[in-house]
Amino acid sequence: MRDVLEELLAVWQSGGTAGLATVVRTMKSAPRPPGAAMVVAPDGSVAGSVSGGCVEAAVYEVANDVVATGRPELQSYGVSDDDAFAVGLTCGGTIEVFTEPVSRSTFPQLQLVADAIAAHRPIAVATVIEHPDSRRVGLRLIVGVDSTQGSAGSARADDAVADDARGLLAAGRSAVLSYGPDGQRQDAGMEVFVAGYAPRPRMLVFGAIDFAAALAQQGEFLGYRVTVCDARPVFATPARFPAAEDVVVEWPDRYLAAQIEAGAIDARTAICVLTHDPKFDVPVLEVALRLREVGYIGVMGSRRTHDDRMRRLRDAGLTEAELSRLASPIGLDLGARTPEETAVSIAAEIIARRWGGRGRPLTETDGRIHHKT
């Protein structure tokens, strides 16, 4: 829903009703992950996608139907269905899509959810997608770190869903959870889709150079909150880095240490050091490589610079285990030359390390295209 929130909120604020279709479960090579959403506005316009184009037409019709009837629907599309090719899901996967009418009356907490996402506060939306009592389908519980709003139908169900939703939120995941009809553990009958909206992951780019501007664009495109940091105020200006959410004038190691102290670095954070200067990059790498949890640490430089930097880091007391976490020289071997091409190679390496990719052409591999998370 995050990707279509602006369009959904516009309909909601106007007092209209939109059809919201959300991928809640996928199997095999499904084209979009759980949480992918499509909105059909009252004027018939569409935002977002649930399948990358495969089943949009079928889902569009369902969205119009649920707006007309007021009744949510859970539909499955896949190669196991007789009409798989009729709806166009020829990629070999199966998706389950929950489609519901969204208005001020059906989703009164939408503004609260939007405000939390905008403020980078973690929040989860837990929606009942299947239940023996059809009146409970579409009920939802909004789960914050220490608060809840709405209901999944009973106090017992609310307690169970809230507890599990906070666990998913902490892990940065969305998933379908199964319970008994009244929220009983280890039972079946009620299914709840929990969409977790953790704050966007961070990308910290150290070094206010042209490569940093290109990388900030890539990071923003991939959904990161990008910060560019440099100790030189003449270079670290917002005008030079329009894609960055923050441009900070500070010594890189001091800034990173302060962010760690504030609890603003986690296992999803990407740290990219592009300074080309040992008085900047060695101190900040000393701090970064000692982190217990961080998603990616990469540093730019030639082979000769890499060898000198590794010697300096060993002299500073970094262990071989700590040094092994460093991507240096940064990026995948794409033959990149320009700042923009280099930024793509860095982004590709971040993606590969996150999902366990090997950086090889798919024509040279077999098996699953999408790696298991």
C-alpha positions, -999 to 999 in steps of 0.1 A, spaced: 0 0 0 29 23 6 34 28 -32 -2 38 -38 -8 56 -6 -9 91 -21 -36 81 -46 -56 61 -21 -55 89 4 -66 115 -21 -98 94 -27 -103 89 10 -99 126 18 -124 135 -9 -150 113 7 -150 88 -21 -145 50 -22 -116 33 -39 -110 -3 -47 -78 -15 -31 -63 -48 -43 -33 -62 -23 -11 -92 -29 -13 -111 3 4 -144 -6 27 -156 -34 40 -190 -45 67 -199 -70 78 -171 -94 51 -146 -86 59 -112 -102 51 -90 -72 57 -95 -35 32 -96 -7 21 -60 0 21 -49 -36 -11 -30 -42 -33 -15 -69 -59 13 -64 -89 18 -86 -103 54 -81 -139 64 -86 -131 79 -119 -117 46 -131 -81 56 -130 -55 30 -118 -24 34 -97 1 6 -87 2 -30 -98 -3 -64 -83 13 -85 -110 35 -64 -132 7 -65 -158 -3 -102 -157 -37 -100 -140 -44 -63 -138 -75 -64 -160 -92 -92 -139 -83 -74 -106 -96 -42 -120 -131 -58 -125 -130 -73 -90 -121 -38 -76 -151 -23 -92 -173 -51 -80 -163 -47 -43 -168 -10 -44 -204 -16 -58 -212 -44 -33 -192 -33 -3 -180 -68 2 -142 -76 1 -130 -106 -19 -100 -129 -17 -90 -142 -52 -63 -166 -63 -46 -164 -97 -21 -189 -110 -12 -217 -134 -32 -242 -113 -64 -224 -123 -82 -234 -155 -84 -198 -165 -47 -190 -158 -40 -180 -194 -73 -161 -196 -61 -137 -169 -26 -137 -182 -5 -151 -153 19 -170 -176 50 -164 -155 46 -197 -136 36 -183 -102 5 -180 -81 -8 -149 -62 -36 -144 -38 -51 -109 -40 -74 -94 -13 -96 -66 -28 -116 -43 -6 -135 -10 -7 -116 18 11 -134 49 23 -136 70 55 -162 45 69 -144 13 60 -108 25 69 -111 54 94 -75 50 105 -60 56 70 -48 91 78 -31 78 110 -13 52 90 -2 77 63 10 101 90 31 73 107 47 63 74 55 99 65 71 104 100 91 71 97 73 56 126 68 18 124 32 8 120 14 -24 108 -20 -28 92 -36 -62 101 -66 -71 79 -89 -101 83 -89 -117 48 -107 -149 56 -132 -159 83 -161 -183 88 -182 -152 97 -182 -131 65 -190 -100 85 -155 -101 100 -138 -102 66 -122 -68 61 -120 -59 98 -86 -44 106 -63 -37 135 -37 -9 133 -7 -19 154 19 6 165 49 -1 188 29 5 219 -7 11 207 -35 -4 187 -66 10 169 -95 -9 154 -102 -45 159 -99 -80 143 -133 -89 158 -126 -98 195 -103 -89 224 -87 -124 221 -80 -120 184 -67 -85 189 -42 -96 215 -29 -124 194 -27 -104 162 -11 -74 178 16 -95 194 24 -112 161 22 -80 141 48 -64 163 71 -93 157 67 -89 119 71 -52 122 104 -56 140 116 -80 113 105 -57 85 81 -83 70 46 -87 58 28 -121 60 -5 -140 63 -11 -153 98 -36 -181 107 -57 -184 138 -88 -200 151 -121 -181 144 -116 -162 177 -78 -158 175 -69 -192 189 -33 -202 185 -24 -234 165 -59 -234 150 -74 -225 116 -104 -206 103 -93 -170 104 -65 -156 82 -51 -121 88 -28 -103 64 -3 -81 83 13 -54 62 43 -41 81 54 -5 74 88 -2 90 107 30 84 124 29 50 160 16 52 188 41 53 217 47 29 245 67 43 268 81 16 301 96 28 318 119 4 301 148 -14 314 140 -49 297 135 -83 296 97 -77 276 104 -45 250 124 -63 245 96 -88 244 70 -59 219 91 -40 196 90 -70 199 52 -71 193 49 -34 162 70 -35 149 50 -65 154 18 -45 134 32 -15 162 42 8 163 73 29 195 87 17 219 109 37 250 125 22 277 134 47 309 153 42 331 175 65 335 201 38 306 226 37 315 240 3 307 206 -12 280 193 11 250 213 0 214 203 -6 215 218 -41 242 194 -52 223 163 -39 185 168 -46 178 131 -42 192 130 -7 167 134 22 195 149 44 228 165 36 250 168 67 282 187 72 302 167 97 332 144 100 320 110 87 331 90 117 315 115 142 283 115 123 281 77 121 290 73 158 262 97 167 237 78 145 247 45 161 242 61 196 208 74 186 197 39 174 193 50 138 214 23 122 201 -13 117 206 -45 97 191 -29 66 214 2 65 237 6 36 270 25 43 289 37 12 322 55 16 332 74 -14 357 99 1 389 87 -16 408 102 14 423 80 43 418 108 68 380 105 61 374 69 51 396 50 75 381 65 107 345 60 95 352 24 84 367 17 118 333 27 133 312 9 106 331 -24 106 327 -28 143 289 -26 140 271 -59 149 242 -53 125 244 -34 93 233 -44 58 262 -33 36 295 -15 39 313 -6 8 342 18 0 355 32 -33 390 31 -44 416 16 -67 434 -17 -60 464 2 -47 441 23 -25 424 -8 -13 457 -24 -2 468 7 16 434 11 33 434 -25 45 468 -21 60 457 10 79 425 -7 91 446 -37 104 469 -13 121 438 3 138 430 -31 153 403 -44 129 401 -82 128 400 -103 96 364 -112 104 355 -76 106 374 -67 74 357 -95 55 324 -76 57 339 -48 36 330 -45 -1 362 -30 -15 365 -20 -42 328 -11 -41 303 -24 -66 299 -53 -91 320 -57 -122 298 -41 -148 325 -23 -167 311 10 -153 328 42 -162 305 72 -155 292 82 -121 258 70 -131 270 36 -143 292 33 -112 261 40 -90 242 12 -108 271 -12 -100 270 -2 -64 233 -5 -62 235 -39 -79 260 -52 -53 238 -39 -24 208 -58 -39 229 -90 -44 241 -90 -9 207 -83 5 190 -112 -13 219 -136 -18 223 -130 -55 255 -140 -72 257 -111 -98 257 -135 -128 236 -132 -159 204 -152 -155 212 -169 -188 241 -186 -170 219 -199 -141 190 -223 -136 164 -228 -110 145 -200 -92 149 -164 -105 136 -149 -73 158 -159 -43 140 -170 -12 140 -145 17 
